[in-house]
Amino acid sequence: MLADAYRKWRELAPRHERHRQTLEDKLQLVIDKQRIVEMINEYAFACDSRQWDVLEELYDEDIERVMSGTLNETVRGRAKLIDLHANPALPRAEGVEIDKRDLTKIKGLEIRHLVATQMVRIANDNQKAWALCHYQMALVGQENDAWEHGLHEGTYLFSFAKTDGTWRFTQHLIWTNNAANPMFGVRKKPA
């Protein structure tokens, strides 16, 4: 999965950014990169705290999310994607032998995105950007009065566009082993 993420990164993002000559251009590059990092963190906090109105502001109307690895899902459109955040379908990839866990039985379920190793590239025209980062998602809650926890990891490749001075997410490519997280799935028992 990781090799696929890096291959796609090299395909989408410039290997090196254009050298900015003027102080104003250099400052704008720093401002744009900082905003992209803030957006990634806002996305993670919004998903974890179920603040869907934040995603309304961050997502382009035609955003696309493609999940691969242990999941297989493609969705396009801000409203559809936010609905899937609120009510995840998380369809398993072919060959993944794990049953979905009933999360409604988990009391006090909390989720934490842990995002790291962020690389950000801004296009030469300052109107597009990409960020490649690794993540872990930790979950904790109680089932039958016992604390349960689980962890999975993956790689995000985010694409952004700037319209009228405002950056928005336009695409999420996600390589994940989500289905292997014991909070999301239970291995099927042999028949």
QUICOR-V333976 format. One record per backbone hydrogen bond with DSSP energy under -1.0 kcal/mol. CO is the residue of the C=O (numbers start at 1). NH is the residue of the N-H. If there is no record, write none. Layout:
CO|NH / CO|NH
//
This chain:
1|5 / 2|6 / 3|7 / 4|8 / 5|9 / 6|10 / 7|11 / 8|12 / 9|13 / 22|26 / 23|27 / 24|28 / 25|29 / 26|30 / 27|31 / 28|32 / 29|33 / 30|34 / 31|35 / 32|36 / 33|37 / 34|38 / 35|39 / 36|40 / 37|41 / 38|42 / 39|43 / 40|44 / 41|45 / 42|46 / 43|47 / 44|48 / 45|49 / 46|51 / 50|52 / 51|54 / 52|56 / 53|57 / 54|58 / 55|59 / 58|169 / 60|63 / 61|78 / 63|77 / 64|172 / 65|75 / 66|174 / 67|73 / 68|176 / 70|93 / 73|67 / 75|65 / 77|81 / 78|82 / 79|83 / 80|84 / 81|85 / 82|86 / 83|87 / 91|72 / 93|96 / 96|98 / 97|188 / 99|186 / 101|103 / 102|105 / 103|106 / 107|142 / 110|140 / 112|138 / 114|136 / 116|134 / 119|132 / 121|130 / 123|126 / 127|162 / 128|123 / 129|160 / 130|121 / 131|158 / 132|119 / 133|156 / 134|116 / 135|154 / 136|114 / 137|152 / 138|112 / 139|150 / 140|110 / 141|148 / 142|107 / 143|146 / 146|143 / 148|141 / 150|139 / 152|137 / 153|177 / 154|135 / 155|175 / 156|133 / 157|173 / 158|131 / 159|170 / 159|171 / 160|129 / 161|168 / 163|166 / 166|163 / 168|161 / 169|60 / 170|64 / 171|159 / 172|66 / 173|157 / 174|68 / 175|155 / 176|70 / 177|180 / 178|181 / 181|184 / 181|185 / 184|101 / 186|99
//
